[in-house]
Amino acid sequence: MKRRLALLTLPLLLLAAACTADTEAPAPARPDTAAARPSPFEDCATLTSGPAPTGADEATGDPLPELSLTCFTGGNLVALRDIRGPAVVNIWASWCPPCRKELPAFQRLHERAEGQLRVIGVNSRDSREGAQSIGEDFGVRFPMLVDQGEAVQRALRRNAVPLTVFVDAQGRIRHIDSSGALDDAGLADLVRQHLGLTVPA
């Protein structure tokens, strides 16, 4: 009788041990594969460095929104109003086909206009994995800010992407373009027209 009782009790003890083991040792969390890879984008530390704006009294246009965003590479928050212009700010998302189409033109502008103006990305309402993949696949290297809540678009009273903001040397917005995917020639023309800079197309 004791042997039969022991045989009946053994499976119950094993089942209880298995449940206890499961609750005490949860499965490890899946690592964020995008966070594990190095960022394709440049650091944002230089965006607010450089000479202070001059001629602010003569400037027309609104300043950039009074917002601070995180840099894709990490580090301190970047205050948009502290960005040194002239600059072209491209607001985009990986799920937006026109954004993907125009990003290579912004990368080429970044390369051609180095020393004349800054090209800055704002990745909006996107996943880190999506932005990382686009940066890697399209060779996008310019500094990238992250705006998960569309705060910049709301402050600019625009809800479209892509959205391109042209900022002069005094940090004033000279033009906001929401016409769709820009190519090299269109981008160079807008830079010349609104920022007075000639950049090869």
JOJONOR-V42736 format. One record per residue. N is the residue number from 0. SS is DSSP state (A for helix, B for strand, O for the rest). PSI is psi in degrees with one decimal (none if undefined). Layout:
n: {N,N}
ss: {SS,SS}
psi: {PSI,PSI}
This chain:
n: {0,1,2,3,4,5,6,7,8,9,10,11,12,13,14,15,16,17,18,19,20,21,22,23,24,25,26,27,28,29,30,31,32,33,34,35,36,37,38,39,40,41,42,43,44,45,46,47,48,49,50,51,52,53,54,55,56,57,58,59,60,61,62,63,64,65,66,67,68,69,70,71,72,73,74,75,76,77,78,79,80,81,82,83,84,85,86,87,88,89,90,91,92,93,94,95,96,97,98,99,100,101,102,103,104,105,106,107,108,109,110,111,112,113,114,115,116,117,118,119,120,121,122,123,124,125,126,127,128,129,130,131,132,133,134,135,136,137,138,139,140,141,142,143,144,145,146,147,148,149,150,151,152,153,154,155,156,157,158,159,160,161,162,163,164,165,166,167,168,169,170,171,172,173,174,175,176,177,178,179,180,181,182,183,184,185,186,187,188,189,190,191,192,193,194,195,196,197,198,199,200}
ss: {O,A,A,A,A,A,A,A,A,A,A,A,A,A,A,A,A,A,A,A,A,A,A,A,O,O,O,O,O,O,O,O,A,A,A,A,O,O,O,O,O,O,O,O,A,A,A,A,O,O,O,O,O,O,O,A,A,A,O,O,O,O,B,O,O,O,O,B,B,B,B,O,O,O,O,O,O,B,B,A,A,A,O,O,O,O,B,B,B,B,B,B,O,O,O,O,A,A,A,A,A,A,A,A,A,A,A,A,A,A,A,A,O,O,O,O,O,B,B,B,B,B,B,B,O,O,O,A,A,A,A,A,A,A,A,A,A,A,O,O,O,O,O,B,B,B,B,O,O,O,A,A,A,A,A,A,O,O,O,O,O,O,B,B,B,B,B,O,O,O,O,B,B,B,B,B,B,O,O,O,O,O,O,A,A,A,A,A,A,A,A,A,A,A,A,O,O,O,O,O,O}
psi: {-42.5,-37.4,-41.9,-41.3,-40.5,-40.7,-35.4,-31.7,-31.4,-49.6,-36.4,-39.0,-41.2,-41.6,-42.9,-38.9,-40.0,-43.3,-41.0,-40.8,-38.9,-40.0,-25.1,-24.4,80.9,155.4,143.7,146.3,146.4,128.0,148.4,107.2,-32.4,-39.9,-26.8,-23.0,150.3,145.4,137.0,-16.8,154.9,159.3,156.6,0.6,-31.7,-7.5,-29.2,8.9,162.2,177.4,148.8,148.1,145.7,158.6,29.5,-29.2,-28.0,-8.2,144.3,157.1,162.3,150.6,166.6,154.0,151.0,73.7,154.5,132.6,157.0,152.1,144.0,-33.1,-4.2,-163.0,-163.0,156.1,150.1,118.9,121.6,-37.4,-13.6,-3.4,132.2,123.8,179.4,151.6,153.0,119.1,118.3,118.4,123.6,171.7,150.5,-24.5,1.1,109.5,-44.5,-32.1,-47.8,-36.1,-38.7,-16.7,-41.0,-33.3,-36.3,-35.7,-42.2,-38.5,-42.3,-42.3,-42.5,-31.1,13.7,129.8,-19.2,-43.4,163.2,141.7,125.5,135.9,148.0,108.2,118.6,133.0,57.6,166.8,152.2,-40.3,-43.7,-46.5,-42.3,-46.6,-42.4,-44.0,-43.3,-47.4,-35.8,-0.2,33.0,124.1,-15.0,161.0,141.8,123.2,159.1,128.0,84.1,-24.2,11.7,33.4,-38.3,-46.5,-41.2,-41.8,-32.1,-4.1,40.5,141.5,13.0,153.4,142.9,155.8,129.7,127.0,127.0,118.8,129.6,-177.4,-22.0,4.4,18.8,142.0,121.4,-25.9,144.9,122.7,127.8,33.6,-7.6,-161.7,125.0,143.4,-178.8,-46.9,-44.0,-39.0,-44.7,-37.6,-41.3,-37.0,-43.1,-45.1,-41.0,-22.3,-5.4,24.9,139.3,117.5,132.6,137.9,none}
